[in-house]
Amino acid sequence: MLRSTPPPRYVLLLPALLVLAAGCGEESAGPPPEEASGDTTSVGAAPAFEKEGTVAFVRGGDTLSTLDVEVAETDAERSRGLMERTALPAGSGMIFLMEENEPQSFYMKNTPMALDVFFANADSQIVRVVENTTPYSTDSFRSGAPAKFVVEVPAGYAARRGIVAGDRIRFERAGDGTNSSAAFGARQRSE
């Protein structure tokens, strides 16, 4: 026989158990240690930023700006991108190292931050800049020309730094001295 209500002794205990359970685990009223330490990601939602290299934006012989980047070079890393990130440290972003120098297409699904996206070809020249993307949008935006590198940064970066199509990027991995416009690009063309 199915019982639609619990026996009376459980009815009286249930509210007390709920109150007790709600209070369990709270050690302080302050933010979690990750937030207090300056980590810009939610616990378990997305990884904390980890510098894996730098990208310089260059026009002629002048460096317009430099930022620290994470590197997305595997299928899994490229698929994840900046999804679930609500913020990045100042002066940071992500570079995607694509397998082929071909037209690329990106969208903002599961990405809560508006971004500026730079598409650069195998010669490290920026072929398109997409500014102020719409968070969570599933509408695709395309490179419009072959692109081997894609750089994502928080929205407004391109305008603040004056970066436009025709400028170049220079990517260097942390610790190994490899950069996109010299060794990395040359290695890709010779394979």
C-alpha positions as CSV (number, residue, x, y, z in Angstrom):
1,M,0.0,0.0,0.0
2,L,1.3,3.5,-0.9
3,R,1.2,6.0,1.8
4,S,0.6,9.6,0.7
5,T,1.9,11.2,3.9
6,P,4.7,10.1,6.2
7,P,3.9,8.8,9.7
8,P,3.5,11.7,12.2
9,R,6.9,11.2,13.9
10,Y,8.7,12.0,10.5
11,V,6.5,15.0,9.9
12,L,7.8,16.6,13.1
13,L,11.4,15.6,12.4
14,L,11.5,16.8,8.8
15,P,11.6,20.6,9.5
16,A,14.2,20.1,12.2
17,L,16.4,18.1,9.9
18,L,16.0,20.7,7.1
19,V,17.1,23.5,9.4
20,L,20.0,21.4,10.7
21,A,21.1,20.5,7.1
22,A,20.9,24.1,5.9
23,G,23.4,25.2,8.6
24,C,25.9,22.4,8.1
25,G,29.2,23.2,6.4
26,E,29.1,27.0,7.0
27,E,32.3,28.0,8.7
28,S,32.1,31.7,8.0
29,A,29.9,34.2,6.3
30,G,32.7,35.4,4.1
31,P,33.4,34.4,0.5
32,P,34.9,31.1,-0.3
33,P,38.8,31.1,-0.1
34,E,39.0,31.0,-3.9
35,E,37.1,34.3,-4.2
36,A,39.0,35.9,-1.3
37,S,42.3,35.1,-2.9
38,G,41.5,36.8,-6.1
39,D,40.6,33.8,-8.2
40,T,38.2,35.0,-10.8
41,T,36.4,31.7,-11.4
42,S,33.6,29.9,-9.6
43,V,34.5,26.8,-7.6
44,G,34.2,23.8,-9.9
45,A,32.7,25.8,-12.8
46,A,35.8,26.7,-14.8
47,P,39.6,26.5,-14.2
48,A,41.6,29.3,-12.8
49,F,43.6,31.3,-15.3
50,E,47.0,29.7,-16.0
51,K,49.6,31.6,-18.0
52,E,51.0,29.5,-20.8
53,G,52.4,32.2,-23.0
54,T,52.1,35.8,-24.2
55,V,50.6,37.4,-27.3
56,A,51.9,40.8,-28.5
57,F,49.8,42.8,-31.0
58,V,52.2,44.5,-33.4
59,R,51.9,47.2,-36.1
60,G,55.1,47.7,-38.2
61,G,57.9,47.7,-35.6
62,D,55.7,48.9,-32.7
63,T,54.1,46.7,-30.1
64,L,50.5,47.9,-29.4
65,S,50.0,45.7,-26.4
66,T,50.9,42.4,-24.8
67,L,48.8,40.0,-22.8
68,D,49.2,36.8,-20.9
69,V,47.4,33.9,-22.5
70,E,46.2,30.3,-21.9
71,V,46.8,28.1,-24.9
72,A,44.0,26.0,-26.5
73,E,45.6,23.5,-28.9
74,T,43.8,20.2,-28.5
75,D,40.3,19.5,-29.7
76,A,39.1,19.4,-26.1
77,E,40.8,22.7,-25.1
78,R,39.5,24.4,-28.3
79,S,36.0,23.2,-27.6
80,R,36.0,24.4,-24.0
81,G,37.7,27.8,-24.8
82,L,36.5,30.4,-22.3
83,M,33.2,28.7,-21.5
84,E,31.9,29.3,-18.0
85,R,34.5,32.0,-17.3
86,T,32.9,35.0,-15.7
87,A,36.2,37.1,-15.6
88,L,39.8,37.0,-16.5
89,P,42.8,38.7,-14.8
90,A,43.6,42.1,-16.3
91,G,45.8,41.8,-19.4
92,S,44.9,38.2,-20.1
93,G,43.1,36.1,-22.7
94,M,43.3,32.8,-24.7
95,I,45.0,31.9,-28.0
96,F,43.6,29.0,-30.0
97,L,46.1,27.2,-32.2
98,M,44.1,25.8,-35.0
99,E,45.2,22.7,-36.9
100,E,44.7,24.2,-40.4
101,N,45.0,27.7,-41.8
102,E,41.4,27.8,-43.0
103,P,38.2,29.8,-42.5
104,Q,37.2,29.5,-38.8
105,S,33.8,29.9,-37.1
106,F,33.2,30.5,-33.4
107,Y,30.1,31.1,-31.2
108,M,29.5,32.1,-27.5
109,K,27.5,29.2,-26.2
110,N,28.1,28.9,-22.4
111,T,30.3,31.9,-22.4
112,P,29.1,34.6,-20.0
113,M,31.7,37.3,-20.9
114,A,31.5,39.6,-23.9
115,L,34.7,39.1,-25.9
116,D,36.8,40.7,-28.6
117,V,38.0,38.0,-31.0
118,F,41.0,38.3,-33.3
119,F,41.4,35.9,-36.3
120,A,45.0,35.7,-37.6
121,N,46.4,33.8,-40.6
122,A,49.4,31.5,-40.7
123,D,51.6,34.5,-41.3
124,S,50.3,36.0,-38.0
125,Q,48.4,38.8,-39.7
126,I,45.0,39.7,-38.2
127,V,42.4,39.0,-40.9
128,R,39.3,40.0,-38.9
129,V,38.4,41.5,-35.5
130,V,35.0,40.8,-34.0
131,E,34.3,43.2,-31.2
132,N,31.8,42.9,-28.3
133,T,30.4,39.4,-28.9
134,T,27.1,38.6,-27.3
135,P,27.4,36.3,-24.2
136,Y,25.7,32.9,-24.5
137,S,24.8,33.5,-28.2
138,T,24.7,30.5,-30.5
139,D,25.0,32.7,-33.6
140,S,28.3,32.0,-35.4
141,F,30.8,34.6,-36.3
142,R,33.4,33.8,-39.0
143,S,37.0,34.7,-39.8
144,G,36.0,35.6,-43.4
145,A,39.5,34.4,-44.5
146,P,41.8,31.6,-43.6
147,A,43.0,31.8,-40.0
148,K,45.5,29.7,-38.0
149,F,45.3,31.6,-34.7
150,V,42.3,33.0,-32.8
151,V,42.8,35.2,-29.8
152,E,40.0,36.0,-27.3
153,V,40.1,38.8,-24.8
154,P,37.5,40.6,-22.7
155,A,35.3,43.0,-24.8
156,G,36.6,46.5,-25.4
157,Y,40.3,45.5,-25.7
158,A,40.5,46.1,-29.5
159,A,39.0,49.6,-29.2
160,R,41.2,50.6,-26.2
161,R,44.4,49.4,-27.9
162,G,43.5,50.5,-31.4
163,I,44.0,46.9,-32.8
164,V,42.6,46.4,-36.3
165,A,42.7,43.9,-39.2
166,G,46.2,44.1,-40.9
167,D,48.0,44.3,-37.5
168,R,49.9,41.2,-36.5
169,I,50.2,38.9,-33.5
170,R,53.3,37.5,-32.0
171,F,52.8,34.4,-29.8
172,E,55.4,33.1,-27.5
173,R,55.0,30.1,-25.2
174,A,56.0,30.5,-21.6
175,G,59.5,29.4,-21.1
176,D,60.5,28.1,-24.5
177,G,61.1,31.2,-26.6
178,T,58.9,29.8,-29.5
179,N,56.9,32.5,-31.3
180,S,54.2,32.4,-34.0
181,S,55.7,34.8,-36.5
182,A,59.1,33.1,-36.6
183,A,59.6,29.5,-35.4
184,F,56.0,28.4,-35.0
185,G,54.7,29.7,-38.3
186,A,57.8,28.5,-40.2
187,R,57.5,25.0,-38.6
188,Q,53.9,24.8,-39.7
189,R,54.7,25.7,-43.3
190,S,57.5,23.2,-43.5
191,E,55.4,20.2,-42.3
